[in-house]
Amino acid sequence: MRALARAICRHPRAVLGAALALSVASGLLVRGLRLDTDVVDLLPRSSGAAAAFGRFAHAFGTEQTLIVLAQGDDPAALRRFADGYAAALAGSPLVRAVRHRVDASALELLRRHLAVLLDERDYAELRARVTPAALDDRAHRLRGIAQGPAGRLALERLTRDPLELLPLLARRLAAGRSADPQSGYFASADGHALLLFVTPARPPSDLAFDARLEAEARRLAAAQPGGAAVRLGLTGAPSYHLAYSSLLRGDLERSTIFSFVGVLLLFAVFYRVVRILPLVTVILGAGTLWTLAAAALLFHRIGAISLAFAAILLGIGIDVPIQIYNRLREELGHRPPREAVQATLEDLLGPAVLAAIGPAAVFAACGLSRFRGLAELGVLAAVGLALNLVASVALLPALLLVLPARLWTGRPRPPPRARLLAPLGELAARRPWALVAAALALTAGLAPFALRLRLEPHLLQSPAVLAPAQTERAIDELFAGPGGGARRLIALAEGRDLEAALAANDGWARAASRLRDSGAAAGYDSLATLVPSRRTQDERLALLAALDPPAVARELAAALERVGLRPEPFALGLAPLTAPARISLDDVRRSALAFALAAHLREHAGRTLAATYVYPARGDHGALGATLEAAAAGVRAAAPGAEATVTGGTVLDGALHRGLTADLATITGVSLALVLLLLAAYYRRARPTAVVMLSLAGAWVVFGGALALCRVPLNLFDLLAVPFVLGYGIDDHVFLVHRSLAAPTAPTRGALVSTGRAIALSSLATAAGFGGLLLARLEGLQQLGAAGTIAVLACLWAALGVAPALVTLLLARTAPRGAGEASKAPSGPGTPGS
């Protein structure tokens, strides 16, 4: 390390030239970096439910539709608004197609194929309606309707459906966001909300186009008659892409600026000097730029979790420059500037490398996570810390050596008096057991709270601050029944061919129907309602044949004649029963119901996927998921060659919890092993390693207890804060132990006075880095900021309140030994305090 330090100091201009070339190349790479809002990136690479959700998301996520929610107090006026609004949207060059209602031809398609669309429950109801007594009662009811005030119009409608079978089908269609079979609009049950589905002229990856599309949608709505009385909400892929990208960019800018300014202000306040700040700015800027270039090379994009690296890098990356400048101030007391720079770098390069490799190793261990977002953040943070170390130990000394010394040394000032850290060092020297006992009492008191720390219940909810998420939740409440669609379960059927997938999908629909009848599910939405498999259609035709439709037609005709009504107009309404017709996918594709296929049926990776959406009754999410998972074996048995999987909602939450728990144990274990190996390799002795690890153990417990007391849950974002305590804590402890080993006969006071200020500043700077995330609007990033800040403060408490006592007990009167243990450079009289 000393040889490398001398080489850097001999060739500062070459170092600056290499840094400049690297920065230029990085700037070119960063231009191609994009923000990624794909939630699938957060999922683990294993787990059946998570893998199924990934296949579902990739297969069905290509439906790039802007969904418009229109709400009003007058249902009739709302329908008139929707008609005019849909026509205006369809005329816009930004829109390729608009769906706001199902026309009469689609309703006629349903009526014509009623024989194969009615399920077993519907046939039980039909059987009761075609008994002689029931048919006689129906004839009298039709007669009463004909004599009513609106008899002619009502009777004309009933001639097309005399047994009122369409409402039976509507009962299932209404469970999802399907059209009302009577009016054709995508309306809520009370008629006060309507949906419009807008297909954009471009894909939603074009954010500028998405912004224009949203603005156009709102402008056209406001221009419609009665538009001022309509409440408009937008959601769907274009709105999510636009809102999420805007949210992430804003969070990245706010948190980075706050962290950057906070770090520099702390530096200026602690050292009462601003001359060095431009150089520190260059170091932090170069490290951040190089890391962004690494992200572009490794991943080509940066996700919602990965963008937290900037705040982490700014906070942790400042530690080495702080330690270098702190030691440089000491050396300038008895050396000329050039010699002071070289002496500082020779002495601190070893511990600086260890202090940076420690947290980098912990973050690198996070690359073992099965969650892609967490793994990428870990790798990116590790690479960033390594690159920032290069910038700190190479670029900073080179700048100091090339620039005139008067620009960064300033006038010599007397060191500030040690008002706090010197007495603390003396206390640690005189009463080490008292400090250790106090630390044990604190950790014992917080340990029960740390054991209560749990993962957040719902890990994949859309950010509540996003307007599209708020609109989607409103749609769920209005259209998806009491359970809401946000927690819906997805029963996925996958087959080698279309018939196998449809057969398994029918099995899921039957299971969902039973759950709806039992009250466990609020409803379900399935393609089986429109296109059952061929086998299911055969079974339903057999049920129909058992009712003897010609005989039913004769009985109804006779009953109608007895009450004085002509039976001929009703013959057409009975045609679906007397002359039943099968339905096919092509029939639906050619109709106005073709949109339903996109939401339920897709081809993906050479297989056919069919999705049934089951909406849980309120408060019954877990039981519904378990029941559906139990039904999966029966679905697979009834559809050979098909696979049946349950995902979404609590099923996915359970899989994510199990995966995160396993990942946390793995990452923490690997991090602990790496930290121990690093310390052992550097110190080559047990006692310095024990000082660091025992102190960090206390910090770990205090962190967990404080996290629980502050009610900060663990989630996909802040999970890394748990092993982070191990990695980051090395930083402060390494420099403290390094200075303690330089004065073994009186280690604590000298170490705290000489390096305590730098430790406090570096910890507060790191806290400022994480604190910048508290300004984020994305709740997960806020929680990461809170957890990171608590972790840093716990490490600071351990470094200043626990480690000095352990140094006294384990390292006092121990002669320095080994290449990495002691500094040969004498301490100058100008040692600054705190």
Phi, psi and omega in degrees: 000320179295323178295319178295319178299317179296322179296318179298318183286336178281333185233059183295325181291323176295322177297315180294322178296317178296320179295320179295316179298318179296322181292320178297314179297322179295320179300322178292322180290322184295334180299333180268002181282136181234154175277135182246127181249016184286115181292338180296335179296339181277351187276154179290160181277354175234193181082124183299313182295318180292320178296321178296320178295324176298316178295319178299313183296319181287328181282315186264348182286354180282354177282094187266084185242137170271120182258126181251124174257118178247127181235141179205165183274341182246107183302320181294315178296325180295323179291322177296319177300316183297320179299311181292321181294318179297319179295320179294319178296318181299333179275357181279139177292347179276353187240135177267324181201156179225135173238123177227353176197162176259128185279178185297330180295325178291319178296324178294325177299316179296316182296320184294334183247026182303326184302326182258355180263337177289132181270186185299321179295320179295322180292328175296320177293320179296321180300322179288334183276347185250013171291155181305319181293319180293322179293323177295317177297323181293321178298317177296323179294318178296323178296319179295322178295319181297331181270358181284174182297326179250033189300317185298313181293317181295318181292326179296323178291321183286340176296336178273347179207067187297330180270003179051058180271333179301321177300330177296318177290324180296332180300324178276321180297326184286351180289337179245202180268053182262171183281149173290119183300337181278311184264334182088349179280154172275082190244152172287170185300324182269357178079003183270002179218139178230153176245142172235137182248117186249123176265115183290161178282346179226160178289158185284003176288346178270095187293325178297319178294319179301319179296318178295321181296315179298316179298320179294320180297319180288322180296315181294326178294316181293334182278350181282148173301128182080004182295332181294334181270359183259132176268124187249136174226142182240139175209190184100175187305312181300318180293319179295315179301315182293311183293317182293317180297317178297319180296313182294317179297317179297317179296318180298316181293312183296311184294321181293315180297314180299314181298316183297310181294318180298318180297314181293321179296318178299319179300314182294320182291317184291320185255000176050044179212139179247351183298327184277346186298320177301324179291319177297322178299317179298317181298310182295320179296318179295316180298319179293317180297315180297324180290320176299321177295322177297321177297320179295322179287318187279318190237343181067359177200170179227129186265185184298322180280319187296334183292348177292348182301326185298313179295320179297315183294317180295323181288308183283326185295338181282347186299311182296313175303324178297313181295320179297314182292323179299315180288326179299322178299322178294314183294328180294345178290338182218015177222155171290161188306313185296316179294325180296318179298313182293318179297320179297313182293320179298321183283323189260351184298319179298301178298330179295317178297315179297318182295329179275323182291329181303297178296327178297321179295321179295315178295322177297325177297333177293342175296345177283349182298143176280353178269117188300318181299315179293318180298318181292320177298317179299312180296317182294317179294321179296314178297319180297318179295322178296315180293323178292326175298317178300315180297323184286314187271347179249308186288317181297310177299322180297318178296319180297323183282329182279321182283150175301137185300330183295340181285338183234352178271317182070190179282139177299136179235147176293143181295144177294152181286146180278092184276335186238312189286327178296311175300325178295320177296320178295321177296319179295329179285323183274319186234059182297323182293329178295317178293321178296319179296319178296320178295319179295321179297318180295314181294323178294324180289328182269345182303315179300325178290322179298325180290342179274356183296128184226164175285151177298140185299311184247112191265345187238032177284144176292145180305130184296337183283347181285128178300319177299325178293321178295320177295320180295321178295323177296318178297319179301315181291323184279328190243337188259009176089182186299332183282340183077148182274343183299329180254023181296154175257146182247113175267107189259128175249128181233128182227159176293332179220175185297315184296320179296318179295319179294323179295316177294324178296323176298321177299318177296321180296320178295318178297318179295324178297317178297320179293324177294318181294328181278350181092357179287333179239143177284337180167179178210162183226114188222149174295337178300338177292330182254320184225086174289163177293164180299320180297318179295320178297320177299317180297321181287326175294327176293320176298320178295316181300325180295339179275349181057070183306320178301321179294321178298319180297319179294318180297318180293320179299317179296319180295322179294320179295325181293332180262005174091019177253143178285129183282340187301317180299336183272352182296322179297325180292335179269355182303321178302337179266321182279333177228069186295149180231140174287160176240145180231169177299324179296324177300316181288320180299327182277357184253178177287355178269008183301332181300330183294333180295321183297329182276349187233340187222127179213157171259135180208124176054042176078009179233158178261128180246130175236132184245131171247129183257125182245126184258119184287150170292150185302131178079010184231037184292311185296315181296322180295317179298317180295321180294317179295319178298324177293329181281347185299322181297319178295323178296317180295321181294326182278351181226078180303140180087004180239156177245141181234125183222145176252132177215182182081163174055221185291334177298313179292321178301316180298317179296319180293320179298315180296318180294318180293320179298315178295319179296319181298317178296317181295311183297317181295317179296315179295319179299316179299316180296317180295318179297316179298318180296319179297314180296317180295320180291327183279310184277328183057027177212156185280323190292312176300321178297319180295321178303312183294313186289320179295319178295319180291329177299318176296319179298323182296315180293316180298319178300310181299317179295317179295322179298317179292318180295325179277000178056044174261108184283157174275134179215192182299335185273310189262009180301326183293345180294337182293303175287342180300327179302320179294312185289312183291323182300334179300321187309297183298318185293324181298314181291324178295312180294323179302313180287329178293321180291341178284342180223072190293338182280339177213070193284325194285311183296314181297320181293316181292320181292320185281319186241357182297320178300315180295321179296314180297317181294315182297323179291316179293326177294319177294320176298323177294324177299313177289326180299332177299331179289341178293341178277352181293150176272339177286119188300323180299319178292325175300316181292325175296319178298316179294314181296318179296320178297316178297319180298317181295317180294325176295319178293323178295318177300317181293321183290322184262337184252339183245311185302320180300322178294319178293326176298316178298317184286326189251337187244347180299144180062026177250121181291141179293143180211146175096157185295326186261008192263323188226154176265133176277346182282134179288152175277135181278168181288345184269036182293121182282151178256210185233000000 
